[in-house]
Amino acid sequence: MYDRERFSLAIVDNDQLTLKMLMLLIRKSLPKADVKWACRRGHDAVARCLSADSRPDVLLVDMSLEGLSGVEVCRQVRTATADIVLIGVTSFSLEHYAADALAAGAQCVMDKAQVSDICDAAVALVNGRTPQTQYVSDSTAKQSHVLLAACNTTDVTDGLPTRPATAETVASLTDREREVMRLCAQGRSSREIGELLGVGESSVKTYVMRAAKKLGARNRTQAVAEWLMLQN
C-alpha cells in the first residue's frame, strides 16, 4: 500500500471519544503504522514532539483545541523541527483554519471525518509525495521550518537568496500574502494587520516572511519596496 511501510503517528484532539475513534480507524486503515500516542492538550503534544523518545513521524492536529490552539501547536512544532509531518484536522469549516494552519507549518488541512483520506495523506507525505487534497501547503516542511525558525527570532530574512522581483513573482503570492503586503505598504504594524485580518501577530510575520522570500527581499522594508515598485 505504501513505500515506507512502517512509520509512527500521533494524535492530539480535545475530545476523548474522537481520539478513541481516530485511533481505532487509523489502526484499521494503516495496520503497519504505529499509533505512538494520543493526547488532548496542545502543550502535551508539543512537548512529546520535541522529545526524541516520543517524537512521531506524523502528527494529526485538531484545529479547535482548547488552551494552546491547533494552529499554535503546528507553529511550535514546525519552528522546532522539519522532521514531523503535520496534518491539521477539523470537523468545522476547512476554510476557517486552512490559511493560518498552512502558514504555521501544517502540510495540509483535512476534514476529520474523512479518516481514509487522512491516512492516504499521511502515507503520501511520509513518503515525500504531495497528498491529493484541497488544502495543501506550497512549501515543504523544511522550507516552512526555516522560515518559522527565522521568524521566531527576527523579522528579517537574512541569508535568504535575493533576486529581482517580477510580475510573475507577485503572481506567485497567495491572496493572504498580497493582502498582508498591501497593509504593510500602508505602514500598519503586524499587530494591526493581525487585528484587521483576524489572525495572530505571529501569523502575520510568517506571511511577511513568505512574501519577502518570493519577492527576493531580505527584510520587511525591502519587501514593501519591491511590492510598491511592482504596483506601478
C-alpha positions, -999 to 999 in steps of 0.1 A, spaced: 0 0 0 29 24 7 66 27 2 77 33 37 56 6 54 63 14 90 61 49 105 48 63 137 17 85 141 3 106 170 -29 125 175 -39 155 196 -76 161 199 -95 176 228 -124 151 226 -117 118 242 -143 99 221 -129 113 189 -94 103 200 -105 67 205 -124 65 172 -95 80 153 -70 56 168 -93 26 160 -100 37 124 -63 46 117 -51 13 131 -76 -5 108 -66 15 77 -28 15 84 -21 -18 102 17 -14 98 18 21 112 25 26 149 -1 49 166 26 61 191 4 81 214 -27 103 217 -33 133 240 -59 160 245 -38 191 252 -17 211 228 11 217 253 14 180 259 16 173 221 43 199 216 64 185 245 61 149 232 70 160 196 101 178 209 113 147 229 134 123 209 118 94 228 82 102 219 86 121 186 63 107 159 68 107 121 32 121 117 11 143 140 -26 148 134 -36 182 150 -72 191 159 -76 227 149 -101 236 177 -80 226 207 -87 244 240 -58 262 255 -29 261 231 -47 262 197 -41 237 169 -25 264 148 -1 272 176 8 236 181 17 234 144 37 266 146 57 255 177 64 220 163 74 233 129 95 260 143 115 234 162 117 207 135 111 198 99 111 161 107 74 156 116 46 156 91 18 179 104 -17 173 93 -44 197 105 -78 181 111 -112 196 119 -149 189 119 -156 225 112 -150 247 81 -117 239 65 -116 274 50 -117 289 86 -85 272 96 -66 264 64 -47 297 57 -34 300 93 -26 263 97 -6 262 64 12 294 73 20 278 107 37 248 91 9 223 86 14 204 53 -24 200 47 -57 206 65 -84 180 62 -119 170 73 -117 150 104 -145 127 93 -126 116 62 -102 92 80 -94 72 49 -83 103 31 -63 114 61 -45 81 61 -38 84 24 -24 119 30 -2 107 59 12 79 37 19 103 8 36 129 30 58 105 50 70 91 16 78 125 2 47 129 -20 21 156 -22 -13 145 -9 -43 147 -32 -64 170 -11 -77 206 -14 -58 225 12 -21 217 8 10 238 16 30 251 -13 61 249 9 80 218 21 83 210 58 120 221 56 111 254 39 84 261 65 108 252 93 135 276 80 110 305 77 93 299 110 126 295 129 139 328 114 106 345 122 108 333 157 139 354 163 137 383 139 116 399 112 143 398 86 151 371 62 189 372 65 206 346 45 178 340 20 189 345 -16 178 377 -33 166 380 -69 149 408 -89 111 407 -83 89 405 -113 52 405 -120 54 367 -121 68 366 -85 40 388 -74 15 365 -90 30 336 -70 19 353 -38 -12 339 -22 -42 361 -17 -34 364 20 2 373 13 -9 400 -11 -33 414 15 -6 415 42 18 432 18 -9 458 9 -14 466 46 23 466 53 27 492 25 1 513 43 25 514 73 5 492 95 22 471 122 20 433 124 -4 436 154 -27 460 135 -27 437 104 -35 407 126 -65 425 141 -78 435 107 -74 400 93 -85 381 124 -52 363 127 -23 363 152 6 386 150 30 357 146 9 345 116 13 380 100 50 378 104 50 344 88 31 358 58 56 386 55 84 362 56 69 341 28 61 371 7 97 385 13 112 353 1 91 352 -31 99 389 -37 137 383 -33 138 407 -3 159 403 28 135 420 52 101 436 56 112 470 44 128 456 12 97 435 6 74 465 9 97 485 -15 97 457 -41 59 454 -37 53 491 -43 76 492 -73 57 463 -89 24 480 -83 34 509 -106 
